[in-house]
Amino acid sequence: MPLFTALSLAYSFMVQSASTLINVLSAPTFIYIGIVLSISSIAGIVFKKLPAKIWYDLFASGALLAWFGYWRPLFYDDSPIFFFYPLYFAFMTAFVSLFFIQRCQTIDYMTFCYMKSFSDKSRLPPWLVMAGILISLAWHQHYLLFPTMMTVLIARFALTSCIEYHLKNRSNL
């Protein structure tokens, strides 16, 4: 999720440096762009028109746009969540990408079968996690719900990426 990681780092930098661009990104236009991007990504992941990696990245980026614009007026300007949450998202995504997704080729066939079975029988499909993230945007009183749901989405992204890698390179199995 390179777009999401870059956007998260950009938000952290802008908040830390008190950039004037923060006011522009808090405009209702960016909230609507984020929500439309997120909802279209949910539809895309359900209908599977493009690889799931693209939909996850677009959804997470759209949710981050909507989150920042919607929550910023509700908290103090110097609230640490606007620096630490995006920084946490960037580091968590980088960690998952480096230590799990980049090492998918080392997963043996039996582990892949277990992962595929878990993913197929999961009662937590990606679209449900994504819908939960959008719902958590409205519950700003529970300010830990949004990063928790984003962490679940990042874990689901790692699982989906490894499964897609092995399905694409099936000849290696």
N, C-alpha and C positions, 0 to 999 in steps of 0.2 A: 504494500500500500504506500507507494512513494508519494503520491499527492497528499494523502492524509498526514504522513510524517512531516513533509515540508510545510504544510499549512499549520500543523501543530507547533512546529518550531518557530514559524513566523509569528504566530499569535503570542507565544511566550516572549519572544524578542521584543515585539511591539509593546506589550504590556509592561515589560521590565524597563524599557527605555522611554515609556510614556509618550509614545508616538501619537501624532495627531490623526494618523490613519485609523486609529481605534474607533474614533467617532464615526468615520465613514463606514467601517465594517459593522457597526452597531445599528445601522439604519434598517428600517423594516424591509427594504428591498432585498438585503442579504438574507434576512430571515426567510422570506418567501422563496428566494433562489435555493436556499438550503433545504427547505421543506419539499419543494418540487423535485430537486435532485434526489433527495432521499426516497420519496414515494416512487419516483420512476425507477430507482435502483431496486426497490422491493419488487416491482412488477418485472423488471429485467431478470432478477434472480429466480423468480417463479417460472417465467417462460423460457429461460435459458437460451437467449439469443446470442449472447457473448460469453466469454469465459467468466467464471465466478469472481476471479481476482479483480476484474474491472469493476464489477458491480459492488463488491465490498469496498473498494477504494472510493468510488463515487458516493456510496451511501455514507461512509464514515466522514468524508469531507463535507458533504451536505449537512450531516447532523452537527458537525463541529461549527459550521457557519451559522446554522439556526440556533444552536446552543449559545454561542457567544453573543449574538445579537439579541436574543430573547432574555437571557439571564443578566446581562451587564447592567441594564437599568434597575434591576431588582436588588443589587448588592452595592456595597461601597466601591468607589473607583479604585481604591488600593487593596481590594479584597484579594487574598493570595490564591484563591481558586482559579483565577483567570491566568495566572502564571504557572501554577503547579499542575493543574489538570492537563493542559496541552503538553507540557513537558513530560508528564507521566505517560500520556498517550504515545508520544514520539519514542520515548525510550522503550516502552512495552512493545510497540510494533517493531522496532529495530531488533530488540532481543528475540522476539518470536521469529522474525525473518532470518536472523543469523543462526540461531541455535536449533530451530526446528525445521523451517521451510527449506533452508539451504542444505540441510542434511537428510532430505527425504530419500535420496538415492541409497542411503545406508539401511533403510527399513527393509526387513526381510519379508518374504511372501506371507507368512502366517500373521505377522503383525499387521500387514496391509489388509489382510482378510478381516481381522478383528476391527480395524479402524473403519473399513467399509461397512461392515455389519453394524457397528455402533452408529455410524452416520445414517445409514438407511433406516434403522429402527429407532432413531432418536426421536424423542417427543419434544425436542427443541430445535425445529428446523430453522434455517437462517432467516427466513422471512418473519418468523415469530420473534426472534431476538431483535431484528430490526424494528419491528412494530413496537416492541417493548422499549426500545431506545427512544422512539418518537413520543411514546406516552410519558416516559420519564422526563422529557423536556418540560412538560406541563407541571410536574411535581417538584418545583424548585425548593419547597420546604424540606424535601428529602434529598439534600444536595449530594449525597453519596450514591444515590441510585443511578444517576447518569454515568459516572465513571465505572461503576460496577458492571452495568450492562455493556458498556463499551469494551471492558475487559473480556466479558463473555463473547462478544462479537469477535474480538481479536483471536481468542482461542478457537472459535468456530472457523475463522478464516484460515488458521494454521492447519486444522484438520481437513478442510476442503482443499486447500492447496496441495497437501501431501497426497490426498486421494486422486486429485486431478493429475498430478505429476506421474503417479504410478499407472493410471489408466492410459495416459498419453504414451508412456514408455513401457507398454505391456510386454514388449518383446524381451525386455531385460529380466522379467520375472520368469 
